[in-house]
C-alpha cells in the first residue's frame, strides 16, 4: 500500500487500462481476488512468525530471570556463610 503513495491517479488509470487490455474484463476480478488472497496469506504468515518469535523470546527471557534469581540466592547464601564464619 505504501507504494501507491508515489503513484498519481493518472498513472493508476493507465496501469488499469493496460491490465484491462492484457487480461480482459472477465479475468481482472479473478486476478484481484487471487492477489487479495495471497496478501492475506502473507499477512497471516507474518503474524504467525511474529507470534512465534515473541513466544520463544518470552520463554528465554523467563529462563534468564530464573537463572538470575538462582545466582542472587546463591550469592546471598555465600555472603551469609562468610559473615557467619567471620563472626565466629
C-alpha positions as CSV (number, residue, x, y, z in Angstrom):
1,X,0.0,0.0,0.0
2,X,2.9,2.3,0.7
3,X,4.0,2.1,-3.0
4,X,0.7,3.6,-4.1
5,X,1.6,6.8,-2.3
6,X,4.1,7.6,-5.0
7,X,1.8,6.8,-7.9
8,X,-0.6,9.5,-9.1
9,X,-4.2,9.0,-10.1
10,X,-3.4,9.2,-13.8
11,X,-0.7,6.6,-13.5
12,X,-3.1,4.2,-11.8
13,X,-5.7,4.7,-14.5
14,X,-3.1,4.0,-17.2
15,X,-1.9,0.8,-15.4
16,X,-5.6,-0.3,-15.0
17,X,-6.2,0.2,-18.7
18,X,-3.1,-1.8,-19.7
19,X,-4.2,-4.6,-17.4
20,X,-7.7,-4.5,-18.9
21,X,-6.2,-4.8,-22.4
22,X,-3.9,-7.6,-21.5
23,X,-6.2,-9.7,-19.4
24,X,-9.7,-8.7,-20.3
25,X,-12.6,-7.6,-18.1
26,X,-13.5,-11.2,-17.1
27,X,-10.0,-12.1,-15.8
28,X,-9.3,-8.9,-13.8
29,X,-11.7,-9.8,-10.9
30,X,-10.1,-13.2,-10.7
31,X,-6.6,-11.8,-10.6
32,X,-7.6,-9.2,-8.0
33,X,-9.2,-11.9,-5.8
34,X,-6.1,-14.1,-6.2
35,X,-3.8,-11.2,-5.2
36,X,-6.0,-10.4,-2.2
37,X,-5.9,-14.0,-1.0
38,X,-2.1,-14.0,-1.5
39,X,-1.7,-10.8,0.5
40,X,-3.9,-12.2,3.3
41,X,-1.9,-15.4,3.4
42,X,1.3,-13.4,3.5
43,X,-0.1,-11.3,6.4
44,X,-1.1,-14.4,8.3
45,X,2.3,-16.0,7.9
46,X,4.0,-12.8,9.0
47,X,1.7,-12.6,12.1
48,X,2.4,-16.3,12.9
49,X,6.2,-15.7,12.6
50,X,5.9,-12.6,14.9
51,X,3.9,-14.5,17.4
52,X,6.2,-17.5,17.4
53,X,9.2,-15.2,17.9
54,X,7.5,-13.4,20.7
55,X,6.6,-16.6,22.4
56,X,10.1,-18.1,22.1
57,X,11.8,-14.9,23.3
58,X,9.5,-14.7,26.3
59,X,10.5,-18.3,27.3
60,X,14.2,-17.4,27.1
61,X,13.6,-14.2,29.0
62,X,11.9,-16.1,31.8
63,X,14.7,-18.6,31.9
64,X,17.2,-15.8,32.2
65,X,15.2,-14.2,35.1
66,X,15.1,-17.6,36.8
67,X,18.8,-18.1,36.4
68,X,19.5,-14.6,37.8
69,X,17.3,-15.3,40.8
70,X,19.1,-18.5,41.5
71,X,22.5,-16.8,41.2
72,X,21.4,-14.0,43.6
73,X,20.1,-16.6,46.1
74,X,23.4,-18.5,45.9
75,X,25.4,-15.3,46.3
76,X,23.3,-14.3,49.3
77,X,23.9,-17.7,50.9
78,X,27.6,-17.5,50.3
79,X,27.7,-13.9,51.8
80,X,25.7,-15.0,54.8
81,X,28.1,-18.0,55.4
82,X,31.1,-15.7,55.1
83,X,29.6,-13.3,57.6
84,X,28.8,-16.1,59.9
85,X,32.3,-17.5,59.8
86,X,33.8,-14.1,60.4
87,X,31.6,-13.5,63.5
88,X,32.6,-16.9,64.9
